[in-house]
Amino acid sequence: MNRHLLVGSGIAALTAAESIRQSDPSARLLMVSEEAEPFYSRPGLAYLLKGDVPERQLRIRSPGEIEALGLERVTGRVARVSAVGRQVTLADGRKLGFDRLLLATGAASIAPTFPGAELRGVVRLDSLGDAREILRLAGRGRTAVVVGGGSTALELVEGVRARGMRTHYFMRGDRYWARVLDPVESGLVEARLAESGVRIHRHTEVAAAVGHAGRLRAVDTAAGGRIPCDLLAVATGVRPRLELAQEAGLAVERGILVEESLETSQPDIFAAGDVAQAYDPTAGRAVLDTLWSTAEEQGRVAGLNMAGGGVAYGKRVARNVTCLAGVVTAVIGDVGGEDDLDLVTITRGQSEAWSGGPATLTVSERGREDRIRLRLGPRTIVGAVIMGSQSLAEPLAQLIAARTDLSSLLPALWEQPASLRVLLQRFRSGQVPAGDRDVQALVAR
């Protein structure tokens, strides 16, 4: 009987367990996690904070489906991995052996270092437990300060504002999510936040959290101001949890380096999800993703290979659809980006592959919040940000993923950006110039 040990309980570990069980019904499956919660949707925490869904709707598998996996769950923290001895040691001294191991330890938000960071009321959003704590602290008439950038910061801003809190949003830079959005896109999000009553503070940093009897009472800014508050939420990025891999002698860079099989530099030890750094042929380098869909697919492939399959993981064009201040937004492929003072590293719901060069072409359609920005390469569309209507999201995603040669169209776009509207209209109707058969086939789907 093969012993498969999974460290972590996110979507990567869960889909790996499902793949192993499908391929090897007799295998022993053990999962070690610091969380004892049922499997839940991490992206769904934003909707829980806003009150859009109850907690029970975050579950991603039924009790019956979990029972059918025959999964032995162990609650605890893994302190050490021995690749040679093929065992892990838990913090309480327990030892668990394995034939094959999956590290799906995910990424953790970066802890604040300012004075007072340990006060009750200073929070981050990594888990369901964190979301519950935020909900306990939130309340109508209270005041919240949110610090950071990217999707997690916005989840926190919208969540506490929906709970009736007076909300201050601190940005070290001059606009929202500069690593992914352009100035107009950032402006659309910021305008929606301001309309909802959020007060945005640009070029503002926390100097210290001020408390009394262990409880947060105010935030001091680097400029010398003080804002009384009941909650301070910090979202300055996430980092893969690499400690176990490093101590085990695995090859690491920003994440755990993996082969196409998702095996690490040590035989029979695999990695998947936010912690895995996999090669991206489009970017030409190994990249990190904190995307749910990527973690799910990596878990599936890792599980199949742990069970003896010979499946290669093919990095897809990074794509995420989210809601930014009420505006549905799709980010696909290489969309450019710039340094972002509000993020120490990438945020949840982001890929390193999104950041590239400055070559962009922009068009706005139909209204203030319907907007499409394309990034063009020499022969192809390499990325897109689509805000508002998503009617073109799928055909554009297919064109980008297929690296469809649009050489006959791109010169006109470079010389006369207004012709981009014509191209988009052709995408919508399926009418493209003769000779661009690949485009016609994709758009006609």
N, C-alpha and C positions, 0 to 999 in steps of 0.2 A: 504493500500500500504506500503510495507516494504521499509524502507530507509536504503540503504547501502552506507556507506561513506568510500572511499578509499583514504589513504594518501600516495602519491607517484605516479609516472607515468612510472615506469620501467616495465620490462616484467612480474614481479610478479603481480603488480597491474592490468596490462592489461589482463592477462589470468584469473585473479580473476573476473574481470568485465565480460569477455566473458562467464565464467562458471555460474555466477549469472544470466545473461540475458538468457542463454539457459534453466536454471531451473525455473526461475521466470520472465516471459515476462513482467509482470506488475510492477516489482520492480522499485523504483527510484534509480538511480545510480549517485552518485556525486563523483568526483575525485578532490582532492586538491593537487596541485603541485607547487613548486617554478619555474619549467620550463614550458614555454608555447609552447615548440616545439612539432611538431608531434612525434608520437611514433617512436623511432629509435633504432638501434642495438648498444648497448654499445661496444661489441667486434668489431664491424665494424669501430670504430674510428681509430684503428690501420691502417686499409687499406685506410681510408681517409687521414691520415697524410702522408702515403707513396705515395699517388697519384694513388693508384690502382683502387679506385672507386670514383665517384662524390658523393656529399652529398645526392642527391636525392635518391640514391640507398640504403641509410641506413634506409629508412622507412620500417617498418616491417608489416604495414597494409595499405591498400588503404583507401582513403577518404570515399569511399562507405562503407567499412567494419566498419569504426569508426562511421559513421552516423547511421548505422543499430543498433549499440549498444544502442543508445539513451542515451549517456553518457553526463552528465552535468559537464563540466570542469571549475574549479575555480583556477585561478592563485593567489598564495599567500603562505605565510609561516604559518604553524600551530604553534601557540605559546603554547597552553595548551590543554590537553585532560582531560575531566571530565568523569570518568567511572560511577560515581553515577548519575550525571546529564545527561549523554548520549549526550554530545555535545562537539564540539571542538571550540576553540577560535583562530581566526587568529591574526596575528601580528597587523593588522589594526583595530582590534576590532570586526570584523564580527563574528557571531556565527552560527554554523551549527549543527543541531541535527542529531542523527542517531539511528537506531534500532540495527544495527551491524556495527562494525568498523574494517577495515583492516589497520594495520600499515605495510607499505611496503616502509619504508623510506630509505632503502639501507644502504650502507656504504660510508664513505667519506675518501678521502686520508688524511694522517696525515700531518698537517701543519708544515712547518719548523719553527724552533725557533732561528736560527742564526740571527745575526744582518743584517739588510738589506732585510729581507724576504718579506717586503712589497713593494719593488721596482717593477716598471713595467718591465717585462722581467723575473721575477721569477714566474714560472708556475707549475701547477699540471694538471692531466688529469682525471677529474671526469665526464665531461659532453661534449655535443656537443659544447656548448659555449666555454669551455676550448680549445677544438680542433681548433675552429675558431681563437681564440687568438694566439695559437701557430703558426698557418699558417700565421697569419698577421706578426708575429715577425720573422718567418723563411725566409731565402733567401740565394741564392747562394753567396758564398764568406764570409758570416757571420760565427760567431763561437758560438757553443752551448756546454754547460756542462750539463750532465745528472747525477743525483745522485740517488742511490737506487738499489733495486734488484727485481727479479721476472719478471713476464710477462709485467707489465706496464712499468717498466724501459726499457725493451728491445723494447717495442712499441715506446717509445719516442726516443731512440737511433736510431732505424731504420728509424723512421719518419723524424727526422731532417736531418739525413745523406742523405736520399733520396731527400731532398730538396736542396741538394748541400752545406750544412753547414759543416764546419770543426767541428768535434765532439769529445769531450773528455768525457769519461765515468769513473766516480769516484766510486770505490768500497771500503768500509771500511774494508772488509775482503780480503781474498786472491783468491776468485773465485766466479763465477756467480751462484746465486740461490742455495746456499748450502743446503737450507731447503728441496729441492726437488731432485736436480740432484746430481750424484756422481762426483768425480773429473774428470773422463774421459769425462762425458757428458758435464760438465761445460767447459772443454777444447775445445770440438768440437764447442760450441757456440762462445766462445771467439776467436777461430781461424778464424771463419767466419767473426766476427766483425772486426778483425784486417785486414783481407784481403780486406774488403770494405773501409778501411781507418780510422776506428775508433781508437782513441788512448785510451788505457785502463790504468787507474791509480789505482793500488792496494794500500790498506792500506792508503787511502786518504780521508780526511774529509773536508767539507766546514767550515771554521772559520767565514767567513762573505761574504755577497754580497756587492760589492762596487758600488755606483752609483753617478750620477750627475744629478741634476734637476729632481729627482724622477725616473730616468731611469737607469737600470742596465748597468754597464760598465765593471765589472771584478768580479772574484771570488778569494778570498784569501783562501789558504788552511791552515790546522792546522800545517803543516810542515813549513810554512813561504813562500810558493810560491804564485805567482799571475798569473792568466790566464785571459787576456782580453776576454770578451765574450758579446754577445748580448742577450743570452737566457740561463736561468738556470732552468732546469726541475727537480723536486723533486718527487721521487716515492719510499718512504720508507715503504709502507704498507697502509692498510686501516683499519678503525674501524667502526663497526656498529653505526648508529646514534640512540643513546639510550635515548637522553634527554627527549623526550615526554613520553616514557615508564617509565622512572625512576620517573618523576614528577607525573605520573598517578598512581604510586604505583604498577606497574606490576613487577612480578618476573623476575629479570635479572641476568645474570652472564656476560659472554663475549658478549652475545646477549640477545634477549628477549626469555625466556624459553617458549616453546610451547608443547602442548600435541599432540597426534597422529592426532587429528582433526585440528591442527595448531591454536587452541584456546589458548590464554594466561591464566595467573592466574586469570584474570577478565572475567566473563561471557560475551559473545557476542563481545569480542574484540579479533581479530585474528592478527597473524603476519606471514609474508612470505618474502622470498628472503634473501638478504645479512644480514638482521637484525635479522632473526629468528635462534634460536639455538635449533636444533631438535635432538632427540635421534638417535644415530647410533648403531644398534645392533652389527655390526662388531667391531667397536671401543669400544663398551661397555660404551659409555658416550655421552652426548649431544655435538654436534660439530657445528661449523660455516662453511658454504660454501659460496664462492663468485663465483659460477659457474652459467652460464646462464641457463643451463638445469635444475639445481636444483631450481632456482628461478621460472622458467616456471612451473615446476611440482607442487611446493608448492602453487603458485598462483592458479593453477587449483583446487587443493584439498581444499584450503581455501575458494575459491568462492563457490564450491559445498556445503560445510558445512555451510557457511553463508546463503545459500538459503534453508537450512533445510535438506541437505543430511547427511548421516552417513558414510562418507568416511574416511578411515584411511590413513594417509601419511606414506608410507614405504620408509625409507631412502635407496636409491640404493647405490651400490658401486660407490664411487666418480670417475668420469672419465672426462677427458678433452683432446681435441685434439687442438693443437695450432701449430704455425709455429715459431720456434726459430732460428733467423738469417738464414732463408731460409730452415731450416731442419724441416720437419713435425714431430711432437713429440706428442705421446699419453702418458698420465699419468693415471694409473688405480690402484685403491685400495691403499693399504698401501705400500709405496715405501721407507720407512725409512726416512732419512733426519737428519740434525743436526742443531745446532744453526747457525743463519745467521745474522752477524753484519749489513748487508745492509737492513734488514727488522725489523721494530719495532714489527710488527704483520704479519698476512698473507697478501698476495697481491691478486689483482683481478685474477680470473681464478684459484684459489687454494682452497683446502679443508683442514681443520684441520685434517681430517681423513687420509691424505696422510702420516703424520709423524708417524713413529713407531720405532721399534727396528732395530738393525744393521744386522740382518741375511739376507744376500743377496748372490746371485749367478749370475754371469755375463757371457754373451757370446757376441762376436762381429761376425757379419755375412757380408760377401760379400765386405765390403769396410769400409773406414774410417768413413763414416757417416750413415751406416746402423748398428744399434746396438739394442740389446734387453737385458734388465736387469730384472731378476725375483727376487722377494722376496718370500722365502719359509717359510711356517709354518710347524708344525709337520706333518700335513697330506695334506695340500693344498698349492696351489699357492695363496698368499695373495695380491700381487701387481706386477705391471710391468711398466717399462718405455721403450717405443719403439720409436726409432729415425730412420728416413729415411723411408724405405719400411714399409707399414702398412698392409702387407698381413696377418700377424698373429694377428693383433690387435683385431679383432672381436672374433675369437675362444678363445683367452686368456681372453678377457673381460667376455665371457660367463663362462669360467672355474672359474674365480675369483668370479663372482657374484653368481654362483651356489654353491660355496664352494665344488667343486667336490673333492671327496676323491681320491688322487693319491698316497696312501700309498705304493703301489707296485713299484712305479717309483722313489719316492723321495730319498730312501736310496742310490740308484745308483748315483743320482745327487749330494748328499752330499759327497759321497766317491770319485767320479770321475766327476768333473765339466765338463769335455769334453763331457760326455754323454748327456749334455743338448742339444747339437747340434742334436743328434739323436732324442731326444724327440720332438724338434721343427720340424724336418723333418717329424716325424710321425703326428704331428698336421697338417702340411701342406697337407699331402697326405691322412689323415684320417685313417692311419694304426696305431693302438695302441694295446698293449698287450691284449690277451684274458682275460676277466674278468673285464676289465675297461669299462664296457658298457656305463656308464654315459659319459665318455670322448668321446667314439665313437659317441654317439648320438649328443653331442654338436658340435663336429668338423664336422660331416656330414651335418649340417644345411647349 
